[in-house]
Amino acid sequence: MQNNKLIFACCSDTHGLHTSAGLEIPVGDVLLFAGDAGLDSKQDIQAFETWLSLLPHAHKVVVMGNMDSAAAVPANAPGPSSKLHTQQKCIPLKYGQSVCDEIVEVAGYRIFGSPWTPAFYGQWQLQSEEAARVHWERLLPPDAQVDIIMTHGPPHGYGDRTKGRHVGDKALLKAVQSLKRPPLLWVCGHIHESVGSYRVPHPAAPGEGILLINAAANNIRLGDSSAAPRAVEITGREKAEVSSDAAAAANGRIQTYARKPWRINKRTSITKKF
């Protein structure tokens, strides 16, 4: 990975909100979208593609979610865990990079993306804890070299609390904490109530952990300003520290970063907020 400083705009769970004027996206180099755009039809996919095409980010990386049914494609051949859950892939995108159970390199950073979540409803469902264990151990072995993780669902205990319960994926958490080299950033969504920033402990990063952003934006429509998409600045593989204050940028290598956002207006054109 290059020692380059980039701004990553993090967003998830728009559920169609991206087609309105109510969603503001931070300016940045890379857009990380963690699923649930609400792609239920070809028309939804076309609208999402239009939105992606209008955003100024040089790279747009997308993971699908359980509510993106029109983006699911059955695999041609069963995988190692076919007996434990249905194998599905994701459609490619014209104006973004759809990442499904793989590691891709974007602007010098290795990004792992997967849409799978514990059994709930919709697409990409792991039907048992054993299915989840097999799935994540296969995709994220301890030697995997990953800088950024994108999963639609959160890990157990972090960004996953709803109705007083933690509902995140225990097997996913274990797989990530077993990586010999901890990722710098983890972006997810799925659990709207737990939007925000967290630190996931990792044995190779004591006291630092992994910065996790639950970027679910759906509750913006309910007036929750904390659900606004966030931006994160990353500089190489250096020690990571979080700062919510842009003025403290010099003290950290990773931070929540405030920049002028872009948004789509009702005429589907870009406007810049000053």
C-alpha positions in Angstrom: 0.0 0.0 0.0 1.3 3.4 -0.9 1.8 6.0 1.9 -0.8 8.3 0.3 -3.3 10.4 2.2 -6.9 10.1 0.9 -10.4 11.1 2.1 -12.9 8.3 2.2 -16.6 9.3 2.2 -18.7 6.6 4.0 -22.3 6.0 3.3 -24.8 3.2 3.7 -28.5 2.3 3.9 -30.0 5.2 1.9 -33.0 3.1 1.0 -33.8 5.4 -1.9 -32.8 8.6 -0.1 -30.0 9.2 -2.6 -32.6 10.1 -5.2 -33.8 13.1 -3.1 -32.3 16.4 -2.0 -31.9 15.2 1.6 -28.6 13.4 1.3 -25.3 15.2 1.4 -22.1 13.3 0.6 -18.7 14.6 1.8 -16.2 15.6 -0.8 -13.4 13.0 -1.0 -11.2 10.8 -3.1 -13.1 7.5 -2.6 -16.8 6.8 -1.9 -17.4 3.7 0.2 -21.1 2.6 0.1 -21.9 -0.3 2.4 -25.2 -1.5 0.9 -29.0 -1.1 1.1 -29.5 1.5 -1.5 -32.9 -0.1 -1.9 -32.3 -1.7 -5.3 -35.6 -3.6 -5.8 -35.9 -3.2 -9.6 -34.0 -2.3 -12.7 -35.3 1.2 -12.4 -33.8 1.5 -8.9 -30.5 0.3 -10.2 -30.6 2.9 -13.0 -31.3 5.6 -10.5 -28.5 4.5 -8.3 -26.1 4.4 -11.2 -27.2 8.0 -12.2 -26.5 9.1 -8.6 -23.0 7.5 -8.7 -22.2 9.0 -12.0 -22.9 12.5 -10.7 -20.7 12.2 -7.6 -17.2 13.7 -8.0 -15.2 11.0 -6.2 -12.5 9.4 -8.3 -13.4 6.0 -7.0 -16.7 4.6 -5.9 -16.7 1.2 -4.1 -20.1 -0.5 -3.4 -21.1 -3.4 -1.3 -24.7 -4.6 -1.7 -27.1 -5.2 1.2 -30.0 -7.5 2.1 -32.5 -5.0 0.7 -30.8 -4.9 -2.8 -32.7 -7.8 -4.2 -32.4 -6.7 -7.9 -28.6 -6.7 -7.5 -28.4 -10.4 -6.6 -27.1 -12.9 -9.1 -27.0 -16.7 -8.4 -23.5 -18.2 -8.7 -22.9 -20.5 -11.7 -21.1 -23.0 -9.5 -21.5 -23.8 -5.8 -18.7 -22.6 -3.5 -17.1 -24.3 -0.5 -20.0 -23.3 1.8 -22.9 -24.1 -0.6 -24.4 -26.6 1.8 -24.6 -23.9 4.5 -26.1 -21.0 2.6 -27.2 -20.1 -1.0 -24.4 -18.9 -3.1 -25.1 -15.5 -4.7 -23.0 -12.9 -6.4 -23.6 -9.2 -7.2 -24.3 -7.4 -10.4 -21.5 -5.2 -11.8 -21.9 -1.5 -11.9 -21.1 0.9 -14.7 -20.3 3.9 -12.5 -18.9 2.1 -9.4 -17.0 -1.0 -8.4 -19.3 -3.6 -7.0 -17.3 -5.8 -4.5 -18.7 -9.1 -3.5 -16.6 -11.5 -1.3 -13.3 -10.3 -2.6 -10.3 -8.0 -2.0 -9.7 -5.2 -4.6 -7.1 -2.6 -4.7 -8.3 1.0 -5.0 -5.9 4.0 -5.0 -3.2 1.9 -3.3 -5.5 0.5 -0.6 -6.6 -3.1 -0.3 -10.4 -3.2 0.3 -12.4 -6.3 1.3 -16.1 -6.2 0.7 -19.0 -8.6 1.4 -22.8 -8.2 1.5 -23.5 -11.2 3.9 -25.3 -10.8 7.2 -26.7 -13.1 9.8 -30.2 -14.5 9.0 -32.7 -11.7 8.9 -34.6 -11.3 5.6 -33.7 -10.4 2.0 -30.6 -11.4 0.1 -27.1 -12.6 1.2 -28.2 -14.3 4.4 -26.0 -16.6 6.5 -28.5 -19.1 7.8 -26.6 -20.3 10.9 -23.6 -19.5 13.0 -21.7 -22.4 11.4 -22.5 -21.0 8.0 -21.1 -17.6 9.1 -17.9 -19.2 10.6 -17.2 -21.2 7.4 -17.9 -18.1 5.2 -15.7 -15.6 7.1 -12.8 -18.0 7.7 -12.7 -18.8 4.0 -12.7 -15.1 2.9 -10.6 -13.6 5.7 -7.8 -16.1 6.7 -5.3 -14.7 9.3 -2.7 -13.9 6.6 -5.2 -11.8 4.5 -3.7 -8.3 3.8 -6.6 -5.9 4.1 -6.5 -2.1 4.7 -10.2 -1.4 4.6 -13.2 -3.7 5.4 -16.6 -3.1 3.9 -19.4 -5.3 5.2 -23.1 -4.6 5.0 -23.6 -5.8 8.5 -21.7 -4.8 11.7 -19.7 -7.2 13.9 -21.2 -8.3 17.2 -20.9 -5.6 19.9 -20.0 -2.7 17.7 -22.5 -0.6 15.7 -25.0 -3.4 16.0 -27.4 -2.5 18.9 -31.1 -2.5 18.1 -34.1 -2.7 20.5 -31.6 -3.2 23.4 -29.8 -6.2 21.8 -26.5 -6.7 20.0 -27.3 -8.5 16.7 -24.0 -8.3 14.9 -22.0 -11.2 13.4 -19.9 -13.0 16.0 -18.0 -15.0 13.4 -17.2 -11.9 11.4 -15.8 -10.2 14.5 -13.7 -13.3 15.3 -12.3 -13.5 11.7 -11.3 -9.8 11.7 -9.7 -10.0 15.1 -7.8 -13.0 14.0 -6.1 -11.1 11.1 -2.4 -10.8 11.8 -2.4 -7.2 10.4 -5.4 -5.2 11.6 -7.3 -3.1 9.0 -7.3 0.7 9.4 -11.0 1.2 8.7 -14.2 -0.8 8.8 -17.4 0.5 7.1 -20.8 -1.1 7.6 -24.5 -0.2 8.0 -27.6 -2.4 8.3 -28.5 -1.4 11.9 -29.9 2.1 11.5 -30.1 2.8 15.2 -26.4 2.3 15.8 -25.1 4.8 13.3 -21.8 6.3 14.4 -18.1 5.7 15.1 -16.7 2.9 17.1 -13.3 1.3 18.0 -13.1 -2.5 17.5 -10.4 -4.0 19.7 -7.6 -6.0 17.9 -4.7 -7.8 19.5 -2.2 -6.4 17.1 -3.4 -2.8 17.8 -3.7 -2.5 21.6 -5.3 0.7 22.6 -6.0 1.7 19.1 -8.2 -1.0 17.5 -10.0 -0.6 14.2 -12.0 2.5 13.4 -15.5 1.2 12.6 -18.1 3.5 11.0 -21.7 2.4 10.9 -22.7 4.7 8.0 -26.4 3.9 7.8 -28.1 7.1 6.5 -31.7 6.1 6.6 -32.6 8.0 9.8 -31.8 11.3 8.1 -35.4 11.2 6.9 -36.5 11.1 10.6 -34.4 14.2 11.4 -31.4 12.4 12.9 -28.5 14.6 11.8 -26.0 12.0 13.3 -26.9 9.7 10.4 -25.3 12.0 7.9 -22.6 10.4 5.8 -19.1 10.8 7.2 -15.6 11.2 5.8 -12.4 9.6 7.1 -8.9 10.7 6.3 -6.3 7.9 6.0 -2.5 8.4 5.7 -0.7 5.2 4.7 -0.3 2.4 7.3 0.7 4.7 10.1 -0.7 4.7 13.7 -4.4 5.6 13.6 -6.0 8.1 15.9 -9.5 9.5 15.7 -10.4 13.2 15.9 -13.8 14.7 15.4 -12.2 18.1 15.1 -10.6 19.0 11.7 -8.2 21.4 13.6 -6.7 18.4 15.4 -5.8 16.7 12.1 -2.1 17.0 12.8 -2.4 14.8 15.8 -4.0 11.8 14.0 -3.6 9.7 10.9 -7.3 8.7 10.8 -10.1 11.1 11.7 -13.7 12.0 11.1 -13.2 14.8 8.7 -15.5 17.7 8.0 -15.5 18.9 4.4 -18.0 20.7 2.1 -20.5 18.1 1.1 -22.0 17.4 -2.3 -25.7 16.5 -2.7 -28.1 15.7 -5.4 -31.0 18.1 -5.8 -34.5 17.3 -7.1 -33.4 17.9 -10.7 -30.7 15.2 -10.3 -27.8 17.6 -10.6 -24.9 18.3 -8.3 -25.0 21.2 -6.0 -22.2 22.2 -3.6 -23.0 23.4 -0.1 -20.9 26.3 1.1 
